Each structure stands twice: as C-alpha cells, then as structure tokens.
Amino acid sequence: MGDIEPGTLVVRRAEASDRTALTETDPIAAAGDRARRASIRRWCEQGRALPAEDARGPVGYDVLEYTFFEQGFLTLLTVAPAARRQRAGWQPAGLVHGLDDGDPELFYLCPPPNLSRSSTLRTFPETVMGKESRS
C-alpha cells in the first residue's frame, strides 16, 4: 500500500484474492462467522465488494448491489475497528429497529459537499450515476 498517500482513502472493485483481507477487517467474519465469510467470498467473486484502503492497507469495505429499485445501493458498510471514528464525512441519517432482533440498522448520508471529494465518485463515476451494468 506504499503508493497511497497518507490521508487518502482509495475505493476500488474487489477481486477474488481480496477475500482474506476483507475477512480480517470485518469483525463478524474475523470472529469466525461462516455465513459472513461465504458472503465475502461471493461478493468478491461477483465484484460487488468495494474495499477501502489507505496507506496502512485495507480499512473496510462496502457491498454495492442493484436490489433497490435497480439503483446502486450500499447494502453493507464495514469499517475495521482500528479505522473507526475518523470523520470520513458521513452523517447519521436514521436508525431502524425491528428488522433483526437486537440489531438496529444504522443509516448514514454523505452530504452533497462531501460527494465531490468522495473517492468512490472519482473511482466509479458511472456506478454513482447509475449507468453501470447490473450483472
């Protein structure tokens, strides 16, 4: 990861070989959850996982799917415990209880001024605009 400048976050499309690194950044998978590990493998193979890396290496990932009215939707966002609370620009937008017992769903919003600085926008402009192939 020496080619990433300190303070920069790079988001890219995962490859099958990324699954071990993503498993290590995901606390549920790292704790041995077989279902989460299988999902990470599948998301990497399908190119749906988007690892986030900084100068230290992988710091998390998200999963981009087109299951929300055929629009790109991040169905999962995972940040490694050591990389949390670094003020990446996302703001809390809501909390939903009752979907999973004892596991509230958190929703975040990236305000428009932060979108122009988003590495996701720079890396995947067609994805963000909804023009990507939905395989």
C-alpha positions in Angstrom: 0.0 0.0 0.0 3.0 2.3 -0.2 1.6 4.0 -3.3 -1.3 5.5 -1.4 -0.6 8.9 0.2 -1.3 9.3 3.9 -4.7 10.8 4.5 -6.1 9.4 1.2 -8.8 6.7 1.0 -9.0 4.6 -2.1 -12.0 2.6 -3.0 -11.9 0.0 -5.8 -13.7 -3.0 -7.0 -12.7 -6.3 -5.2 -11.1 -9.3 -6.8 -11.4 -12.9 -5.5 -8.0 -12.6 -4.0 -9.2 -9.8 -1.7 -11.4 -12.0 0.4 -8.8 -12.8 3.1 -8.0 -9.1 3.7 -11.7 -8.2 3.8 -12.4 -11.0 6.3 -9.8 -9.6 8.6 -11.4 -6.1 8.5 -14.9 -7.4 9.2 -15.4 -8.1 13.0 -18.2 -10.6 12.3 -16.2 -12.6 9.8 -13.0 -12.3 11.8 -14.8 -13.9 14.7 -15.4 -17.0 12.6 -19.0 -16.4 11.3 -19.1 -18.9 8.3 -22.1 -17.2 6.7 -20.3 -13.8 6.6 -17.1 -15.4 5.3 -19.1 -17.1 2.5 -20.8 -13.8 1.7 -17.5 -12.0 1.5 -16.2 -14.7 -0.9 -19.3 -14.4 -3.1 -19.2 -10.6 -3.1 -15.5 -10.6 -4.1 -16.1 -13.1 -6.9 -19.0 -11.1 -8.2 -17.2 -7.8 -8.0 -19.8 -6.4 -5.6 -17.4 -5.7 -2.7 -15.6 -2.4 -2.8 -12.5 -2.4 -0.5 -11.4 0.8 1.1 -7.7 1.2 1.6 -5.4 3.8 3.0 -1.6 3.9 3.4 -1.9 1.2 6.1 -3.8 -1.2 3.9 -7.5 -2.4 3.9 -9.6 -0.5 6.4 -13.0 -1.8 5.4 -15.3 -2.5 2.5 -18.8 -1.9 1.3 -21.1 -4.0 -0.8 -22.8 -2.4 -3.9 -25.9 -4.1 -5.2 -28.7 -3.1 -7.5 -31.6 -4.6 -5.5 -33.1 -1.2 -4.5 -35.4 -0.3 -7.5 -32.5 -1.2 -9.8 -30.4 1.6 -8.4 -26.9 1.2 -6.9 -27.3 0.7 -3.1 -24.7 0.0 -0.4 -26.2 -2.9 1.4 -23.3 -3.2 3.8 -20.6 -0.9 5.0 -17.9 -2.3 7.3 -15.1 -0.4 8.9 -12.3 -2.2 10.7 -12.4 -1.3 14.4 -8.9 0.3 14.3 -10.1 2.7 11.5 -13.4 3.8 13.0 -14.2 7.3 14.2 -12.0 9.1 11.7 -14.7 11.6 10.4 -14.9 10.5 6.8 -17.8 12.8 6.1 -20.8 10.6 6.5 -23.5 11.8 8.9 -26.1 9.7 10.8 -29.4 9.8 9.0 -31.6 7.3 10.8 -32.0 4.2 12.9 -34.5 1.4 12.3 -35.3 -1.2 15.0 -37.1 -4.5 14.4 -35.6 -5.8 11.2 -33.2 -8.1 13.1 -33.9 -8.8 16.7 -31.4 -6.8 18.9 -29.5 -5.4 15.8 -30.8 -2.0 14.8 -29.9 -0.8 11.3 -28.0 2.4 11.0 -28.4 4.7 8.0 -25.8 7.4 7.0 -25.9 10.2 4.5 -22.9 11.7 2.6 -23.9 15.4 2.2 -23.5 16.8 -1.3 -20.4 19.0 -0.5 -18.6 15.8 0.6 -19.6 13.9 -2.6 -17.4 16.0 -4.7 -14.4 14.8 -2.6 -15.5 11.2 -2.5 -13.0 8.6 -3.7 -16.0 6.5 -4.7 -17.1 9.2 -7.1 -13.6 9.5 -8.6 -13.2 5.8 -8.9 -16.7 4.7 -10.1 -18.4 7.8 -11.7 -20.7 5.6 -13.8 -21.7 3.5 -10.8 -22.6 6.5 -8.7 -24.6 7.9 -11.6 -26.4 4.6 -12.1 -25.1 3.8 -15.6 -23.1 0.6 -14.6 -24.1 -2.8 -15.9 -26.2 -4.6 -13.4 -25.0 -8.2 -13.7 
